[in-house]
Amino acid sequence: MKKRAIPVYASRGDVAWFYTFRFICALVFLFLIFPIIIIIPLSFNQEPYFSFTSGMLSLDPDAYSYRWYWDILKNGMADPDASNGWWADMWNNAQWIRSIKNSFIVGIFATILATVLGTIAAIGLSSSHMPYKRIIMSLLISPMIIPLVITASGLFYSFSQVGLAKNYLGLILAHAVLGTPFVIITVTATLVGFDQSLTRASASLGAGPVRTFFKIQTPLILPGVISGALFAFITSFDEVVVVLQLADVRQRTIPRQMFSGIREQISPTILAVATILVILSIILLTIVELLRRRSERLRGITPE
Amino acid sequence: MNNFTEENFSSDGVSLKKKLSRSLFKSKMRAFSLVLPLLAFLAIFFVIPIINLLSQSFLDFRYATLMPSSTQALKDWDGKSFPTEEIAKAMVIDLIKAKKNKTIGKVATRVNRELSGTRSLFTKTARAAKKMEAPYMEALIKKDRKWENLKTWQAIKISSMAVTPSYLLAAVDRKYTAEGEIIQQDENRRIHVTLFLRTIEISVIVTLATLLLGYPVAFLMASLPLRTSNLLLILVLLPFWTSLLVRTTAWIAMLQSSGVVNDLLVFFGITVDDARFSLIYNKTGTLIAMTHILLPFMILPIYSVMKTISPSFVMAAKSMGATNWTAFWRVYFPMTIPGVGAGAILVFILAIGYYITPALVGGQDGQMISNIIDFHMRSSLNWNLAAALGLVLLIFILFFFWLYDRFVGIDNMKLG
């Protein structure tokens, strides 16, 4: 029998409250999603405004255009109208393209560093023999808690004394620091449900610790590691406070470029970039969700 | 084998107790050695750099190293009587040296932080110092009457202290005098306490707003069948995964005077076209955008607690005669407290250190303490004051972090 949302014995007041409550919740969901959705049509604006023109509201096709998406490619180019060498010019000179390259360079290396260190540490942390677990865990999580401005200032002040400021290496190290808590949290969460008898079984069958790690533990914790890596990547990809202090103009990342775009010359190009980033986050969210389900299936937890 | 004990021995004659503790120690070391690389990494690239900066909040060797003679001479001065000729002589010697080494600018900046207007006094006097002759005090006063002022010398004495309370006191709008007293900063320079209070105010409002909006949503998701609630969960997670800059940009598009919200308000006749609300580049903008950005951090912990609460508790309460409200308030709500606490502390911690959103949509009255720290780091270059403000903020945050660990447990932190 299908379970009814409102029981038959509900009074009229109960029914009214039921619908009012759902309406309130719908408003909150609207508040969460609407601002993110609204930038998508705005990014196709023909005019250089951040608002809907009357043409856009009457769905006039002429009021919409791809010009701000082209602007992502063209902005900063030496000669956007040249016919030959256009691609090379775009690849080397366009501001946004450079920031996209920087974001990926810094993001990928920081993610690798954070994931390797974080995963190994998480394995140690979930061992029942780990001494001083609580205090070490607090320390490892603290990059997530300590205000970014303090981290950024501290790193800038100290890194500039040893030549790590204003270059890629410093930025990668800083972003790796910020990414590790996320790897720790996701990997330890996967390891919580890990059946230790599997490693013992493997050992009793003659496998060494290394073989056990690669053949038994790795496949089981891999979903957690990958989602941790994605978290670390998105953290670096979205980070701007450290970049503001630690990077100079050559290492500008996408959020840094957006930051100065909003501050200095606000144009719908930012909305076009934002739209692309929203699509990227939808893709990442889907991957993480699929991984989570896979991990639950592997560990035998099924949604009821 | 004649000494007889009650312990058990293994075949190689070692006590089992000892063997067990040895093997336990080995496992401990193995676990610890796995964590060690990350600990070392964080120590070198996170903990030490931050401590290095924060130590600048009470250390300032600039004056003492660059002006050694006058530092020595001022050490014995009581700060009340007029400085002796000996002090003036040491000052002139230092000024000549600083001028020659081109360090006078740094010295002038340092003293100027204690008493504004002394920068030009130092650079000006240093240029003339070479030609000065005894009696030096008169020569100094002849160059500029400010040397006659006791306040100038008091500011210098405070600057000469390598371990100085000045910056930490300045961070809470206090001043350290040469007599060793702590007084309130001049009225027009009292900005930090106001800023700290505003930061706390904004964080509290944002925490309450996210709780008010997040609790019903979490409740709805927990009461729906899993398939539907997973769908709704995506609506919560999408903003969570969307770039902060994107969301801030979105709010600029929404809230500006020709933005979507104002357009709708005009359309529905709530306001007229030439009286549009100013919703952005002020505190309102900061509050709205921060509430939006931090809302998922409130919903997720509350939802994960609510998921585990069996509906039969509320049914039991109702069957025993409780009204809807009593059943909720006396039975259901107390069980969700762990989630509410986790969400509230997390949102509060994140809100109090917020930088980007206030910087972009805050205007004048929406700035928070992080913004002034960044200002001192990158614009005014008063790193000592930035460190002092950072230390105060950090102590505050660590208290709440400790609270979080105490009541929720770091291990229970979940993402998505």
HADDOCK unambig.tbl for C-alpha pairs under 7 A between the chains (distance, minus, plus):
assign (segid A and resid 25 and name CA) (segid B and resid 216 and name CA) 6.48 0.50 0.50
assign (segid A and resid 25 and name CA) (segid B and resid 217 and name CA) 5.46 0.50 0.50
assign (segid A and resid 28 and name CA) (segid B and resid 213 and name CA) 6.35 0.50 0.50
assign (segid A and resid 32 and name CA) (segid B and resid 239 and name CA) 6.78 0.50 0.50
assign (segid A and resid 32 and name CA) (segid B and resid 292 and name CA) 6.36 0.50 0.50
assign (segid A and resid 33 and name CA) (segid B and resid 235 and name CA) 6.74 0.50 0.50
assign (segid A and resid 33 and name CA) (segid B and resid 239 and name CA) 6.96 0.50 0.50
assign (segid A and resid 35 and name CA) (segid B and resid 250 and name CA) 5.43 0.50 0.50
assign (segid A and resid 35 and name CA) (segid B and resid 251 and name CA) 6.44 0.50 0.50
assign (segid A and resid 35 and name CA) (segid B and resid 254 and name CA) 6.74 0.50 0.50
assign (segid A and resid 36 and name CA) (segid B and resid 247 and name CA) 6.53 0.50 0.50
assign (segid A and resid 36 and name CA) (segid B and resid 250 and name CA) 6.20 0.50 0.50
assign (segid A and resid 39 and name CA) (segid B and resid 250 and name CA) 6.04 0.50 0.50
assign (segid A and resid 50 and name CA) (segid B and resid 253 and name CA) 5.59 0.50 0.50
assign (segid A and resid 51 and name CA) (segid B and resid 253 and name CA) 6.45 0.50 0.50
assign (segid A and resid 51 and name CA) (segid B and resid 258 and name CA) 6.29 0.50 0.50
assign (segid A and resid 51 and name CA) (segid B and resid 259 and name CA) 5.45 0.50 0.50
assign (segid A and resid 51 and name CA) (segid B and resid 260 and name CA) 6.86 0.50 0.50
assign (segid A and resid 117 and name CA) (segid B and resid 37 and name CA) 6.67 0.50 0.50
assign (segid A and resid 117 and name CA) (segid B and resid 38 and name CA) 5.35 0.50 0.50
assign (segid A and resid 118 and name CA) (segid B and resid 38 and name CA) 6.68 0.50 0.50
assign (segid A and resid 120 and name CA) (segid B and resid 34 and name CA) 5.70 0.50 0.50
assign (segid A and resid 120 and name CA) (segid B and resid 35 and name CA) 6.71 0.50 0.50
assign (segid A and resid 121 and name CA) (segid B and resid 34 and name CA) 5.24 0.50 0.50
assign (segid A and resid 121 and name CA) (segid B and resid 35 and name CA) 4.01 0.50 0.50
assign (segid A and resid 121 and name CA) (segid B and resid 38 and name CA) 6.36 0.50 0.50
assign (segid A and resid 124 and name CA) (segid B and resid 31 and name CA) 4.25 0.50 0.50
assign (segid A and resid 124 and name CA) (segid B and resid 32 and name CA) 6.24 0.50 0.50
assign (segid A and resid 124 and name CA) (segid B and resid 34 and name CA) 5.01 0.50 0.50
assign (segid A and resid 124 and name CA) (segid B and resid 35 and name CA) 5.60 0.50 0.50
assign (segid A and resid 125 and name CA) (segid B and resid 31 and name CA) 6.78 0.50 0.50
assign (segid A and resid 125 and name CA) (segid B and resid 35 and name CA) 6.83 0.50 0.50
assign (segid A and resid 127 and name CA) (segid B and resid 31 and name CA) 6.27 0.50 0.50
assign (segid A and resid 129 and name CA) (segid B and resid 27 and name CA) 6.20 0.50 0.50
assign (segid A and resid 129 and name CA) (segid B and resid 28 and name CA) 5.04 0.50 0.50
assign (segid A and resid 129 and name CA) (segid B and resid 31 and name CA) 6.77 0.50 0.50
assign (segid A and resid 130 and name CA) (segid B and resid 28 and name CA) 5.49 0.50 0.50
assign (segid A and resid 130 and name CA) (segid B and resid 31 and name CA) 5.45 0.50 0.50
assign (segid A and resid 130 and name CA) (segid B and resid 32 and name CA) 6.19 0.50 0.50
assign (segid A and resid 131 and name CA) (segid B and resid 28 and name CA) 6.43 0.50 0.50
assign (segid A and resid 138 and name CA) (segid B and resid 410 and name CA) 6.51 0.50 0.50
assign (segid A and resid 147 and name CA) (segid B and resid 353 and name CA) 4.64 0.50 0.50
assign (segid A and resid 149 and name CA) (segid B and resid 370 and name CA) 6.06 0.50 0.50
assign (segid A and resid 149 and name CA) (segid B and resid 374 and name CA) 6.65 0.50 0.50
assign (segid A and resid 150 and name CA) (segid B and resid 390 and name CA) 5.96 0.50 0.50
assign (segid A and resid 151 and name CA) (segid B and resid 50 and name CA) 6.44 0.50 0.50
assign (segid A and resid 153 and name CA) (segid B and resid 377 and name CA) 6.72 0.50 0.50
assign (segid A and resid 154 and name CA) (segid B and resid 49 and name CA) 5.22 0.50 0.50
assign (segid A and resid 154 and name CA) (segid B and resid 50 and name CA) 4.26 0.50 0.50
assign (segid A and resid 154 and name CA) (segid B and resid 53 and name CA) 5.11 0.50 0.50
assign (segid A and resid 155 and name CA) (segid B and resid 49 and name CA) 5.49 0.50 0.50
assign (segid A and resid 155 and name CA) (segid B and resid 50 and name CA) 6.60 0.50 0.50
assign (segid A and resid 157 and name CA) (segid B and resid 53 and name CA) 6.26 0.50 0.50
assign (segid A and resid 158 and name CA) (segid B and resid 49 and name CA) 5.12 0.50 0.50
assign (segid A and resid 158 and name CA) (segid B and resid 52 and name CA) 6.72 0.50 0.50
assign (segid A and resid 158 and name CA) (segid B and resid 53 and name CA) 6.96 0.50 0.50
assign (segid A and resid 177 and name CA) (segid B and resid 42 and name CA) 6.52 0.50 0.50
assign (segid A and resid 177 and name CA) (segid B and resid 46 and name CA) 6.91 0.50 0.50
assign (segid A and resid 185 and name CA) (segid B and resid 414 and name CA) 6.81 0.50 0.50
assign (segid A and resid 238 and name CA) (segid B and resid 243 and name CA) 5.51 0.50 0.50
assign (segid A and resid 238 and name CA) (segid B and resid 244 and name CA) 6.72 0.50 0.50
assign (segid A and resid 255 and name CA) (segid B and resid 245 and name CA) 6.30 0.50 0.50
assign (segid A and resid 258 and name CA) (segid B and resid 245 and name CA) 6.99 0.50 0.50
assign (segid A and resid 263 and name CA) (segid B and resid 360 and name CA) 6.89 0.50 0.50
assign (segid A and resid 274 and name CA) (segid B and resid 246 and name CA) 5.18 0.50 0.50
assign (segid A and resid 278 and name CA) (segid B and resid 242 and name CA) 5.89 0.50 0.50
assign (segid A and resid 281 and name CA) (segid B and resid 241 and name CA) 5.66 0.50 0.50
assign (segid A and resid 281 and name CA) (segid B and resid 242 and name CA) 5.56 0.50 0.50
assign (segid A and resid 282 and name CA) (segid B and resid 238 and name CA) 6.65 0.50 0.50
assign (segid A and resid 285 and name CA) (segid B and resid 238 and name CA) 6.97 0.50 0.50
assign (segid A and resid 285 and name CA) (segid B and resid 241 and name CA) 6.77 0.50 0.50
